[in-house]
Amino acid sequence: MLKKLKNLASELQVDLSGCFEKREIMQLLASSGRYFGSNDEIEVNDAFIRGTTVSKSTAQGSNPINIDHRYARERNGTSQAPFQACAMYKYTKRNKPKFRLIKPGKLTPLVDLGSYPYDPPKPPQLTRLPNGKYRHIGSFSLKELRQIGWDGAMYNSQFVETWVPLVDGYDSDENDKYEPFNQRKARESGIIGLPIQDIGKYMYIPNPSNPNGGPLLVQLKK
């Protein structure tokens, strides 16, 4: 097995300098993005979910994209009961102010419009990969997302250019570099992109330009 991995690395022109164990080679090949898709579950002798410090044995939380789950009746996305957007105010790793608008998920705690549902917010949780890059939250499998606590909340990612999961502490930072991943597979799995059932629904978002402080009502598009 080790010989086959080294041959594969040679074919892919992946530098194995400093890699001596099967686990290290598997991780480097996986992080190269040229052979394994980040969404694929790779059996590596590692105790943690790749790119995190979360144990692989962590129990999965409820599935936030399960069709049996329902939004709260008073915030179900209809024109009479729109979603109420959450907001994240934070600083990047270079101490630059950052604002994120968050669409709540079916299991996201109910908070006031423009509030952050996770208090106190966690510091960055992602760990750097052997190739110097990070995993993007959109590359996580549903199992991994459930293990790190995804409740269905999403935000618009500039890197992916669509809606991606929001898990406190796992959102991207503009100063970091992220490995590519199979976006088509992630979309087909319901990981990225606005959920089909939410297309055309309504959401209140904070409207700072309104002198009276009233929110802005928007309709969600694909």
VEXKEVO-430447 format. One line per 8 residues: for each residue x, y, z of N, C-alpha, C, CB. Coordinates in Angstrom, 2 decimals, always signed. Glycine has a CB too. Layout:
! residues N
X Y Z X Y Z X Y Z X Y Z  ...
END
This chain:
! residues 222
+0.83 -1.20 +0.00 +0.00 +0.00 +0.00 +0.86 +1.25 +0.00 -0.94 +0.01 +1.21  +1.92 +1.25 +0.81 +2.79 +2.42 +0.90 +3.48 +2.68 -0.44 +3.84 +2.23 +2.02  +3.92 +1.60 -1.10 +4.58 +1.74 -2.39 +3.63 +2.32 -3.42 +5.13 +0.39 -2.88  +2.37 +1.86 -3.42 +1.38 +2.36 -4.36 +1.12 +3.85 -4.14 +0.07 +1.56 -4.23  +1.07 +4.27 -2.89 +0.84 +5.68 -2.58 +2.00 +6.54 -3.08 +0.65 +5.88 -1.08  +3.23 +6.02 -2.91 +4.39 +6.77 -3.37 +4.41 +6.86 -4.90 +5.68 +6.12 -2.86  +3.99 +5.80 -5.56 +3.91 +5.83 -7.02 +2.87 +6.83 -7.49 +3.59 +4.44 -7.57  +1.74 +6.86 -6.78 +0.68 +7.80 -7.12 +1.15 +9.23 -6.93 -0.57 +7.53 -6.28
+1.85 +9.47 -5.84 +2.38 +10.81 -5.57 +3.34 +11.24 -6.67 +3.07 +10.86 -4.21  +4.15 +10.30 -7.14 +5.10 +10.60 -8.21 +4.37 +10.97 -9.49 +6.02 +9.41 -8.45  +3.30 +10.23 -9.80 +2.50 +10.53 -11.00 +1.86 +11.90 -10.92 +1.43 +9.47 -11.19  +1.43 +12.27 -9.71 +0.75 +13.56 -9.52 +1.73 +14.69 -9.25 -0.23 +13.46 -8.39  +3.00 +14.37 -9.21 +4.05 +15.35 -8.95 +3.85 +16.03 -7.59 +4.09 +16.40 -10.07  +3.50 +15.23 -6.61 +3.33 +15.72 -5.24 +4.60 +15.43 -4.47 +2.10 +15.07 -4.55  +5.18 +16.47 -3.88 +6.43 +16.34 -3.14 +6.19 +15.66 -1.79 +7.08 +17.73 -2.94  +6.83 +14.53 -1.59 +6.66 +13.78 -0.35 +7.80 +14.02 +0.64 +6.54 +12.29 -0.64
+8.57 +15.07 +0.44 +9.68 +15.37 +1.35 +9.16 +15.50 +2.78 +10.41 +16.66 +0.92  +9.76 +14.78 +3.67 +9.36 +14.85 +5.07 +8.23 +13.92 +5.44 +8.97 +16.25 +5.41  +7.68 +13.18 +4.45 +6.60 +12.22 +4.73 +7.21 +10.82 +4.81 +5.49 +12.28 +3.63  +7.00 +10.17 +5.94 +7.60 +8.85 +6.14 +6.54 +7.78 +6.45 +8.62 +8.92 +7.27  +5.36 +8.20 +6.83 +4.32 +7.25 +7.22 +3.17 +7.28 +6.22 +3.81 +7.56 +8.63  +2.42 +6.19 +6.18 +1.25 +6.09 +5.31 +0.26 +7.21 +5.59 +0.57 +4.72 +5.48  +0.03 +7.51 +6.86 -0.93 +8.54 +7.23 -0.52 +9.89 +6.66 -1.05 +8.62 +8.76  +0.78 +10.24 +6.77 +1.26 +11.52 +6.29 +1.09 +11.64 +4.78 +2.72 +11.72 +6.67
+1.39 +10.56 +4.06 +1.27 +10.57 +2.61 -0.18 +10.71 +2.19 +1.88 +9.30 +2.01  -1.07 +9.99 +2.86 -2.50 +10.08 +2.57 -3.00 +11.49 +2.77 -3.30 +9.11 +3.43  -2.60 +12.13 +3.86 -3.04 +13.49 +4.15 -2.54 +14.47 +3.10 -2.56 +13.91 +5.53  -1.29 +14.31 +2.69 -0.73 +15.22 +1.70 -1.41 +15.05 +0.35 +0.77 +15.01 +1.56  -1.64 +13.80 -0.06 -2.34 +13.56 -1.31 -3.75 +14.13 -1.26 -2.39 +12.07 -1.61  -4.41 +13.96 -0.12 -5.78 +14.47 +0.02 -5.80 +15.98 -0.03 -6.39 +13.99 +1.33  -4.83 +16.64 +0.60 -4.81 +18.09 +0.65 -4.35 +18.72 -0.65 -3.93 +18.55 +1.77  -3.75 +17.90 -1.55 -3.27 +18.46 -2.81 -4.42 +18.87 -3.71 -2.40 +17.45 -3.53
-5.61 +18.27 -3.51 -6.78 +18.62 -4.31 -6.71 +18.08 -5.73 -6.93 +20.10 -4.35  -5.70 +17.27 -6.06 -5.56 +16.79 -7.43 -5.96 +15.32 -7.59 -4.13 +16.96 -7.88  -6.25 +14.69 -6.49 -6.66 +13.29 -6.60 -7.93 +13.03 -5.82 -5.55 +12.37 -6.11  -7.90 +13.29 -4.54 -9.07 +13.09 -3.71 -9.90 +14.35 -3.68 -8.67 +12.67 -2.29  -11.23 +14.23 -3.69 -12.08 +15.39 -3.46 -12.20 +15.61 -1.96 -13.48 +15.21 -4.10  -12.26 +16.85 -1.52 -12.33 +17.13 -0.08 -13.59 +16.56 +0.54 -12.26 +18.62 +0.17  -14.65 +16.33 -0.30 -15.90 +15.82 +0.24 -15.83 +14.32 +0.49 -17.04 +16.15 -0.71  -14.86 +13.65 -0.13 -14.75 +12.21 +0.04 -14.23 +11.89 +1.43 -13.84 +11.61 -1.03
-14.76 +10.83 +2.01 -14.27 +10.40 +3.31 -13.04 +9.53 +3.08 -15.38 +9.63 +4.11  -11.89 +9.96 +3.58 -10.64 +9.27 +3.37 -10.25 +8.57 +4.66 -9.52 +10.25 +2.90  -10.04 +7.27 +4.55 -9.68 +6.53 +5.74 -8.21 +6.77 +6.07 -9.97 +5.02 +5.55  -7.95 +7.60 +7.02 -6.59 +7.92 +7.44 -6.49 +7.61 +8.92 -6.22 +9.41 +7.14  -5.37 +7.10 +9.33 -5.18 +6.77 +10.73 -4.95 +8.05 +11.52 -3.99 +5.79 +10.92  -6.02 +8.82 +11.69 -5.93 +10.11 +12.36 -7.14 +10.21 +13.28 -5.89 +11.30 +11.33  -6.93 +10.76 +14.45 -8.02 +10.82 +15.43 -8.96 +11.98 +15.19 -7.45 +10.92 +16.82  -8.58 +12.92 +14.32 -9.38 +14.14 +14.15 -9.97 +14.27 +12.75 -8.54 +15.35 +14.47
-11.10 +14.97 +12.68 -11.67 +15.31 +11.39 -10.65 +16.18 +10.66 -13.04 +16.05 +11.53  -10.38 +15.86 +9.44 -9.34 +16.55 +8.68 -9.52 +18.07 +8.70 -9.32 +16.05 +7.25  -8.44 +18.77 +9.06 -8.47 +20.23 +9.08 -9.06 +20.83 +10.34 -9.23 +20.72 +7.92  -9.32 +19.98 +11.36 -9.91 +20.46 +12.60 -9.24 +19.76 +13.78 -11.44 +20.21 +12.63  -9.65 +20.14 +14.98 -9.21 +19.45 +16.19 -10.37 +18.68 +16.81 -8.62 +20.44 +17.21  -11.40 +18.42 +16.01 -12.58 +17.68 +16.48 -12.37 +16.19 +16.25 -13.86 +18.16 +15.76  -12.60 +15.41 +17.28 -12.41 +13.97 +17.19 -13.36 +13.34 +16.19 -12.59 +13.34 +18.56  -12.85 +12.35 +15.45 -13.70 +11.62 +14.50 -14.80 +10.82 +15.20 -12.86 +10.70 +13.65
-14.61 +10.60 +16.49 -15.60 +9.82 +17.24 -16.71 +10.70 +17.82 -14.92 +9.05 +18.36  -16.66 +12.01 +17.54 -17.69 +12.92 +18.05 -19.06 +12.53 +17.52 -17.36 +14.37 +17.67  -20.04 +12.50 +18.40 -21.40 +12.14 +17.99 -21.97 +13.19 +17.04 -22.32 +12.00 +19.22  -22.80 +12.73 +16.10 -23.43 +13.64 +15.16 -24.66 +14.29 +15.78 -23.82 +12.89 +13.87  -24.82 +15.59 +15.53 -26.03 +16.27 +15.97 -27.17 +15.99 +15.01 -25.78 +17.77 +16.10  -28.32 +16.58 +15.27 -29.47 +16.39 +14.39 -29.16 +16.90 +12.98 -30.71 +17.13 +14.96  -29.77 +16.27 +12.00 -29.55 +16.64 +10.61 -30.37 +17.89 +10.26 -29.90 +15.47 +9.67  -29.74 +19.05 +10.05 -30.50 +20.28 +9.83 -31.16 +20.37 +8.46 -29.61 +21.45 +10.00
-30.78 +19.47 +7.53 -31.43 +19.51 +6.21 -32.44 +18.38 +6.05 -30.38 +19.44 +5.10  -32.75 +17.70 +7.14 -33.77 +16.66 +7.12 -35.13 +17.31 +6.84 -33.80 +15.87 +8.48  -35.85 +16.77 +5.87 -37.13 +17.37 +5.49 -38.17 +17.26 +6.60 -37.66 +16.70 +4.22  -37.93 +16.39 +7.57 -38.88 +16.25 +8.68 -38.78 +17.41 +9.67 -38.65 +14.93 +9.41  -37.65 +18.14 +9.64 -37.52 +19.31 +10.50 -38.27 +20.49 +9.88 -36.02 +19.67 +10.72  -38.81 +21.34 +10.71 -39.57 +22.50 +10.23 -39.03 +23.77 +10.85 -41.08 +22.34 +10.55  -39.13 +24.87 +10.10 -38.80 +26.17 +10.67 -39.87 +26.54 +11.69 -38.68 +27.26 +9.56  -39.50 +27.41 +12.63 -40.49 +27.90 +13.60 -41.63 +28.57 +12.84 -39.83 +28.89 +14.62
-42.87 +28.34 +13.28 -44.03 +28.83 +12.55 -44.00 +30.33 +12.36 -45.30 +28.43 +13.26  -43.49 +31.05 +13.37 -43.49 +32.52 +13.29 -42.35 +33.05 +12.43 -43.39 +33.11 +14.68  -41.46 +32.16 +11.97 -40.34 +32.57 +11.11 -40.07 +31.49 +10.07 -39.05 +32.84 +11.96  -41.08 +31.19 +9.28 -40.97 +30.08 +8.34 -40.66 +30.50 +6.91 -42.22 +29.29 +8.35  -40.40 +31.80 +6.70 -39.99 +32.26 +5.38 -41.12 +32.69 +4.46 -39.23 +31.21 +4.72  -42.35 +32.62 +4.93 -43.45 +33.12 +4.10 -43.49 +34.64 +4.19 -44.82 +32.51 +4.56  -44.27 +35.26 +3.32 -44.36 +36.72 +3.35 -45.00 +37.22 +4.63 -45.14 +37.23 +2.15  -45.81 +36.37 +5.27 -46.44 +36.74 +6.54 -45.52 +36.48 +7.74 -47.75 +35.98 +6.71
-44.59 +35.59 +7.57 -43.67 +35.24 +8.68 -42.26 +35.03 +8.12 -44.16 +33.96 +9.43  -41.61 +36.09 +7.66 -40.29 +35.96 +7.03 -39.23 +35.43 +8.00 -39.85 +37.31 +6.48  -38.19 +34.86 +7.42 -37.00 +34.56 +8.22 -36.48 +35.88 +8.79 -35.89 +33.82 +7.37  -35.76 +35.81 +9.89 -35.10 +37.01 +10.43 -33.60 +36.76 +10.42 -35.62 +37.35 +11.88  -32.91 +37.52 +9.57 -31.48 +37.30 +9.39 -30.71 +37.55 +10.68 -30.95 +38.20 +8.29  -29.71 +36.71 +10.90 -28.77 +36.93 +11.99 -27.58 +37.69 +11.42 -28.31 +35.56 +12.65  -26.72 +38.18 +12.27 -25.56 +38.92 +11.80 -24.35 +38.60 +12.64 -25.84 +40.43 +11.82  -23.21 +38.56 +11.98 -21.94 +38.33 +12.67 -21.06 +39.55 +12.48 -21.24 +37.04 +12.13
-20.60 +40.09 +13.58 -19.66 +41.21 +13.55 -18.36 +40.69 +14.18 -20.22 +42.49 +14.33  -17.30 +40.69 +13.43 -16.05 +40.14 +13.93 -14.86 +40.87 +13.29 -15.96 +38.61 +13.66  -13.68 +40.45 +13.69 -12.45 +40.97 +13.09 -11.73 +39.82 +12.41 -11.55 +41.66 +14.15  -11.14 +40.10 +11.25 -10.35 +39.09 +10.56 -9.03 +38.88 +11.32 -10.08 +39.50 +9.08  -8.23 +37.95 +10.83 -6.94 +37.67 +11.48 -5.99 +38.87 +11.38 -6.29 +36.44 +10.86  -6.29 +39.78 +10.46 -5.49 +41.00 +10.34 -6.18 +42.19 +10.99 -5.20 +41.30 +8.87  -7.13 +41.87 +11.86 -7.82 +42.88 +12.66 -8.65 +43.85 +11.81 -6.82 +43.67 +13.47  -9.19 +43.34 +10.72 -10.07 +44.15 +9.87 -11.52 +43.82 +10.20 -9.78 +43.89 +8.36
-12.39 +44.83 +10.37 -13.79 +44.56 +10.70 -14.47 +43.74 +9.60 -14.54 +45.88 +10.92  -15.29 +42.78 +10.01 -15.98 +41.91 +9.06 -17.43 +41.73 +9.48 -15.27 +40.55 +8.95  -18.34 +41.85 +8.50 -19.77 +41.66 +8.76 -20.27 +40.52 +7.89 -20.57 +42.98 +8.50  -21.03 +39.61 +8.47 -21.65 +38.54 +7.71 -23.14 +38.52 +7.98 -21.01 +37.19 +8.05  -23.91 +38.41 +6.92 -25.36 +38.24 +7.05 -25.64 +36.74 +7.02 -26.14 +38.99 +5.90  -26.41 +36.27 +7.96 -26.64 +34.83 +8.13 -28.11 +34.48 +7.95 -26.15 +34.37 +9.50  -28.36 +33.50 +7.08 -29.72 +32.96 +6.97 -29.85 +31.85 +8.00 -30.02 +32.43 +5.52  -30.78 +31.96 +8.92 -30.91 +30.92 +9.95 -31.36 +29.59 +9.36 -31.90 +31.36 +11.02
-30.96 +28.52 +10.01 -31.39 +27.19 +9.60 -32.56 +26.72 +10.44 -30.24 +26.20 +9.70  -33.01 +25.52 +10.16 -34.16 +24.97 +10.88 -33.86 +24.76 +12.36 -34.59 +23.66 +10.25  -32.60 +24.53 +12.70 -32.24 +24.26 +14.09 -31.47 +25.41 +14.75 -31.41 +23.00 +14.17  -31.35 +26.54 +14.05 -30.63 +27.70 +14.59 -31.43 +28.32 +15.74 -30.36 +28.75 +13.49  -30.78 +28.64 +16.86 -31.49 +29.29 +17.97 -32.18 +30.58 +17.51 -30.52 +29.60 +19.12  -33.38 +30.81 +17.99 -34.13 +32.02 +17.62 -33.57 +33.21 +18.40 -35.65 +31.85 +17.90  -33.15 +34.23 +17.65 -32.65 +35.46 +18.27 -33.28 +36.65 +17.55 -31.08 +35.53 +18.20  -33.11 +37.83 +18.12 -33.65 +39.03 +17.50 -32.96 +39.30 +16.17 -33.49 +40.23 +18.43
-33.65 +40.00 +15.30 -33.11 +40.37 +14.00 -31.74 +41.04 +14.15 -34.08 +41.30 +13.26  -30.76 +40.58 +13.39 -29.44 +41.19 +13.42 -28.56 +40.75 +14.57 -29.58 +42.65 +13.45  -29.05 +39.84 +15.41 -28.25 +39.36 +16.54 -27.48 +38.11 +16.11 -29.14 +39.05 +17.77  -26.50 +37.75 +16.92 -25.69 +36.56 +16.64 -26.16 +35.43 +17.55 -24.16 +36.84 +16.83  -26.53 +34.28 +16.99 -27.12 +33.22 +17.81 -26.15 +32.41 +18.66 -27.85 +32.30 +16.94  -24.84 +32.65 +18.50 -23.86 +31.86 +19.23 -23.05 +32.79 +20.11 -22.94 +31.05 +18.25  -23.30 +32.75 +21.39 -22.67 +33.69 +22.31 -22.08 +32.93 +23.50 -23.69 +34.76 +22.79  -20.79 +33.14 +23.78 -19.86 +34.02 +23.05 -19.35 +33.34 +21.79 -18.68 +34.42 +23.95
-18.95 +34.12 +20.77 -18.43 +33.53 +19.53 -17.09 +32.83 +19.76 -18.29 +34.61 +18.45  -16.86 +31.77 +19.00 -15.62 +31.02 +19.13 -14.51 +31.66 +18.28 -15.83 +29.55 +18.70  -13.26 +31.51 +18.69 -12.14 +31.92 +17.84 -12.03 +30.97 +16.67 -10.80 +31.96 +18.65  -11.19 +31.25 +15.68 -11.03 +30.35 +14.53 -10.72 +28.92 +14.96 -9.93 +30.85 +13.62  -11.44 +27.97 +14.36 -11.32 +26.56 +14.74 -10.59 +25.70 +13.71 -12.68 +25.99 +14.97  -10.47 +26.18 +12.48 -9.82 +25.38 +11.45 -8.31 +25.32 +11.67 -10.14 +25.95 +10.06  -7.70 +24.20 +11.31 -6.25 +24.06 +11.43 -5.64 +23.98 +10.03 -5.89 +22.80 +12.26  -4.44 +24.48 +9.90 -3.77 +24.50 +8.60 -3.41 +23.08 +8.15 -2.51 +25.38 +8.66
-3.58 +22.82 +6.87 -3.27 +21.52 +6.29 -1.79 +21.44 +5.93 -4.14 +21.27 +5.05  -1.30 +20.24 +5.63 +0.12 +20.11 +5.27 +0.54 +20.96 +4.06 +0.43 +18.66 +4.97  -0.41 +21.27 +3.17 -0.07 +22.07 +1.99 -0.10 +23.57 +2.28 -1.02 +21.75 +0.86  -0.33 +23.96 +3.54 -0.35 +25.36 +3.91 -1.69 +26.04 +3.77 +0.64 +26.09 +3.11  -2.66 +25.31 +3.23 -4.00 +25.87 +3.05 -4.95 +25.35 +4.13 -4.54 +25.53 +1.64  -6.19 +25.82 +4.08 -7.22 +25.38 +5.00 -8.34 +24.70 +4.21 -7.77 +26.58 +5.83  -9.10 +23.88 +4.90 -10.33 +23.36 +4.30 -11.39 +24.45 +4.37 -10.81 +22.06 +5.02  -12.16 +24.57 +3.31 -13.30 +25.49 +3.36 -14.48 +24.74 +3.93 -13.63 +26.06 +1.95
-15.33 +25.45 +4.65 -16.48 +24.81 +5.28 -17.37 +24.10 +4.25 -17.30 +25.85 +6.05  -17.36 +24.59 +3.02 -18.17 +23.95 +1.97 -17.66 +22.59 +1.57 -18.22 +24.83 +0.77  -16.43 +22.24 +1.96 -15.85 +20.95 +1.60 -16.19 +19.85 +2.60 -14.36 +21.08 +1.49  -16.79 +20.21 +3.73 -17.10 +19.22 +4.75 -18.27 +18.34 +4.31 -17.42 +19.91 +6.09  -18.22 +17.08 +4.67 -19.34 +16.19 +4.41 -20.45 +16.51 +5.42 -18.91 +14.69 +4.50  -21.65 +16.02 +5.14 -22.75 +16.25 +6.07 -22.44 +15.63 +7.43 -24.06 +15.68 +5.50  -21.83 +14.46 +7.42 -21.47 +13.82 +8.68 -20.53 +14.71 +9.49 -20.81 +12.45 +8.42  -19.50 +15.25 +8.82 -18.55 +16.12 +9.51 -19.22 +17.39 +10.02 -17.39 +16.48 +8.58
-20.10 +17.96 +9.21 -20.81 +19.17 +9.63 -21.65 +18.91 +10.87 -21.70 +19.69 +8.48  -22.31 +17.78 +10.89 -23.12 +17.44 +12.07 -22.25 +17.21 +13.29 -23.96 +16.18 +11.78  -21.04 +16.73 +13.07 -20.12 +16.51 +14.19 -19.59 +17.82 +14.77 -18.97 +15.63 +13.75  -19.43 +18.83 +13.92 -18.91 +20.11 +14.43 -20.03 +21.07 +14.82 -18.01 +20.75 +13.38  -21.30 +20.64 +14.67 -22.39 +21.42 +15.23 -23.20 +22.27 +14.28 -21.87 +22.28 +16.24  -23.26 +21.90 +12.98 -24.05 +22.70 +12.04 -25.53 +22.59 +12.35 -23.78 +22.26 +10.60  -26.21 +23.75 +12.42 -27.65 +23.77 +12.68 -28.45 +24.20 +11.46 -27.95 +24.70 +13.85  -27.79 +24.30 +10.30 -28.47 +24.69 +9.06 -28.27 +26.14 +8.66 -29.92 +24.43 +9.20
-27.65 +26.95 +9.53 -27.39 +28.35 +9.20 -26.43 +28.43 +8.01 -26.82 +29.11 +10.42  -26.57 +29.49 +7.19 -25.73 +29.64 +6.01 -25.35 +31.12 +5.81 -26.44 +29.09 +4.75  -24.25 +31.32 +5.09 -23.85 +32.68 +4.71 -23.32 +32.64 +3.28 -22.78 +33.26 +5.70  -23.26 +33.79 +2.64 -22.76 +33.87 +1.28 -21.24 +33.96 +1.29 -23.36 +35.08 +0.54  -20.59 +33.00 +0.67 -19.14 +32.95 +0.66 -18.58 +33.57 -0.62 -18.65 +31.50 +0.79  -17.63 +34.47 -0.48 -16.97 +35.05 -1.65 -16.10 +34.01 -2.35 -16.12 +36.26 -1.24  -15.52 +33.11 -1.59 -14.65 +32.07 -2.16 -15.45 +31.11 -3.05 -13.94 +31.29 -1.04  -16.62 +30.70 -2.59 -17.44 +29.74 -3.32 -18.49 +30.43 -4.19 -18.13 +28.79 -2.34
-18.81 +31.68 -3.85 -19.78 +32.49 -4.59 -21.19 +31.92 -4.50 -19.38 +32.61 -6.04  -21.52 +31.38 -3.36 -22.88 +30.94 -3.09 -23.03 +30.73 -1.59 -23.22 +29.63 -3.87  -24.22 +30.28 -1.17 -24.47 +30.03 +0.24 -23.70 +28.79 +0.70 -25.98 +29.85 +0.51  -23.09 +28.89 +1.87 -22.35 +27.77 +2.46 -22.72 +27.65 +3.93 -20.80 +27.96 +2.29  -22.46 +26.51 +4.56 -22.80 +26.35 +5.98 -22.08 +27.36 +6.87 -22.46 +24.94 +6.43  -22.76 +27.81 +7.89 -22.16 +28.67 +8.91 -22.12 +27.88 +10.21 -22.97 +30.01 +9.08  -20.91 +27.60 +10.66 -20.70 +26.97 +11.96 -19.78 +27.91 +12.73 -20.08 +25.50 +11.84  -20.16 +28.28 +13.91 -19.40 +29.26 +14.68 -17.93 +28.85 +14.78 -20.00 +29.42 +16.09
-17.04 +29.74 +14.33 -15.61 +29.48 +14.39 -15.03 +28.84 +13.15 -15.32 +28.62 +15.55  -15.89 +28.39 +12.23 -15.42 +27.69 +11.04 -15.64 +28.48 +9.75 -16.10 +26.36 +10.93  -16.06 +29.74 +9.85 -16.25 +30.53 +8.65 -14.88 +30.94 +8.10 -17.12 +31.78 +8.93  -14.84 +31.28 +6.82 -13.57 +31.57 +6.17 -13.04 +32.95 +6.56 -13.73 +31.49 +4.67  -11.75 +33.11 +6.36 -11.08 +34.38 +6.64 -10.39 +34.82 +5.35 -10.05 +34.26 +7.82  -10.59 +36.07 +4.96 -10.06 +36.55 +3.68 -8.54 +36.50 +3.60 -10.52 +37.96 +3.44  -7.89 +36.35 +4.72 -6.42 +36.31 +4.72 -5.87 +34.90 +4.56 -5.90 +36.92 +6.00  -6.74 +33.91 +4.61 -6.30 +32.52 +4.49 -6.49 +32.00 +3.07 -7.06 +31.63 +5.48
-5.75 +30.97 +2.73 -5.90 +30.32 +1.43 -6.60 +28.98 +1.65 -4.52 +30.12 +0.73  -7.54 +28.67 +0.75 -8.34 +27.45 +0.90 -8.12 +26.52 -0.28 -9.83 +27.79 +1.05  -8.09 +25.23 +0.02 -7.90 +24.26 -1.06 -9.19 +24.14 -1.87 -7.48 +22.88 -0.49  -9.08 +23.83 -3.13 -10.28 +23.63 -3.94 -11.00 +22.36 -3.52 -9.92 +23.57 -5.44  -12.27 +22.28 -3.84 -13.02 +21.07 -3.52 -14.10 +20.85 -4.57 -13.65 +21.16 -2.10  -14.71 +19.71 -4.54 -15.72 +19.33 -5.52 -17.03 +20.04 -5.21 -15.93 +17.79 -5.55  -17.21 +21.22 -5.81 -18.39 +22.03 -5.51 -19.67 +21.39 -6.08 -18.22 +23.44 -6.08  -19.54 +20.71 -7.20 -20.73 +20.07 -7.76 -21.27 +19.01 -6.79 -20.41 +19.42 -9.13
-20.36 +18.21 -6.24 -20.78 +17.18 -5.29 -21.38 +17.81 -4.04 -19.59 +16.27 -4.91  -20.76 +18.91 -3.56 -21.26 +19.58 -2.37 -22.66 +20.14 -2.62 -20.31 +20.70 -1.94  -22.88 +20.67 -3.82 -24.21 +21.21 -4.15 -25.24 +20.10 -4.24 -24.16 +22.00 -5.47  -24.86 +19.01 -4.89 -25.79 +17.88 -5.03 -26.13 +17.27 -3.68 -25.19 +16.81 -5.93  -25.21 +17.38 -2.72 -25.43 +16.83 -1.37 -26.20 +17.79 -0.47 -24.10 +16.48 -0.72  -26.49 +18.98 -0.99 -27.23 +19.96 -0.19 -26.36 +20.71 +0.80 -28.33 +19.28 +0.55  -25.03 +20.65 +0.60 -24.11 +21.33 +1.52 -23.98 +22.80 +1.17 -22.73 +20.65 +1.50  -23.83 +23.12 -0.12 -23.71 +24.52 -0.54 -24.88 +24.87 -1.46 -22.36 +24.77 -1.26
-25.12 +26.16 -1.58 -26.25 +26.62 -2.38 -27.49 +26.74 -1.52 -26.51 +25.68 -3.55  -28.36 +27.68 -1.87 -29.60 +27.86 -1.12 -30.47 +26.61 -1.23 -30.36 +29.10 -1.62  -30.96 +26.08 -0.11 -31.83 +24.89 -0.19 -33.02 +25.14 -1.11 -32.31 +24.50 +1.21  -33.37 +24.14 -1.88 -34.45 +24.29 -2.86 -35.73 +24.79 -2.21 -34.71 +22.96 -3.56  -36.03 +24.28 -1.01 -37.28 +24.67 -0.35 -37.27 +26.12 +0.13 -37.53 +23.75 +0.83  -36.08 +26.75 +0.14 -35.99 +28.14 +0.60 -35.98 +29.14 -0.55 -34.75 +28.31 +1.43  -35.85 +28.66 -1.78 -35.85 +29.56 -2.93 -37.21 +30.24 -3.05 -35.50 +28.80 -4.24  -37.20 +31.55 -3.13 -38.45 +32.31 -3.23 -39.04 +32.72 -1.90 -39.45 +31.52 -3.97
-38.44 +32.25 -0.79 -38.95 +32.65 +0.52 -38.46 +34.06 +0.88 -38.53 +31.62 +1.60  -38.98 +34.57 +1.97 -38.71 +35.95 +2.35 -37.88 +36.01 +3.64 -40.02 +36.73 +2.53  -37.08 +37.08 +3.74 -36.26 +37.25 +4.93 -36.10 +38.74 +5.25 -34.88 +36.59 +4.74  -36.26 +39.07 +6.52 -35.96 +40.42 +6.98 -34.46 +40.52 +7.21 -36.75 +40.76 +8.29  -33.87 +41.62 +6.74 -32.46 +41.86 +7.01 -32.32 +43.25 +7.62 -31.59 +41.73 +5.71  -31.29 +43.48 +8.42 -31.09 +44.81 +9.01 -30.93 +45.85 +7.91 -29.85 +44.81 +9.94  -31.46 +47.03 +8.14 -31.41 +48.10 +7.15 -30.89 +49.38 +7.79 -32.80 +48.33 +6.51  -29.57 +49.52 +7.90 -28.99 +50.69 +8.56 -29.36 +52.01 +7.92 -27.51 +50.57 +8.59
-29.73 +52.00 +6.64 -30.05 +53.24 +5.94 -31.45 +53.77 +6.27 -29.94 +53.04 +4.45  -32.23 +52.92 +6.95 -33.58 +53.35 +7.33 -33.49 +54.16 +8.62 -34.53 +52.13 +7.51  -33.82 +55.46 +8.57 -33.71 +56.29 +9.78 -34.62 +55.84 +10.91 -34.01 +57.73 +9.44  -35.69 +55.13 +10.56 -36.63 +54.65 +11.57 -36.23 +53.29 +12.15 -38.02 +54.57 +10.98  -35.19 +52.73 +11.59 -34.69 +51.47 +12.13 -35.42 +50.24 +11.66 -34.74 +51.50 +13.59  -36.35 +50.39 +10.71 -37.10 +49.24 +10.23 -36.27 +48.34 +9.32 -38.34 +49.70 +9.50  -36.55 +47.03 +9.30 -35.77 +46.10 +8.48 -36.17 +46.18 +7.01 -35.94 +44.68 +9.00  -35.36 +45.54 +6.18 -35.64 +45.45 +4.75 -36.11 +44.03 +4.44 -34.38 +45.82 +3.90
-37.19 +43.92 +3.68 -37.70 +42.60 +3.33 -37.15 +42.21 +1.95 -39.26 +42.59 +3.33  -36.49 +41.06 +1.89 -35.93 +40.59 +0.62 -36.48 +39.21 +0.31 -34.38 +40.56 +0.66  -36.48 +38.87 -0.99 -36.89 +37.54 -1.40 -35.64 +36.77 -1.81 -37.93 +37.60 -2.55  -35.50 +35.59 -1.28 -34.30 +34.79 -1.54 -34.34 +34.17 -2.93 -34.15 +33.68 -0.48  -33.22 +34.27 -3.61 -33.10 +33.71 -4.95 -32.01 +32.65 -4.95 -32.79 +34.80 -5.99  -32.05 +31.82 -5.98 -31.11 +30.71 -6.08 -29.68 +31.21 -6.17 -31.44 +29.85 -7.29
END
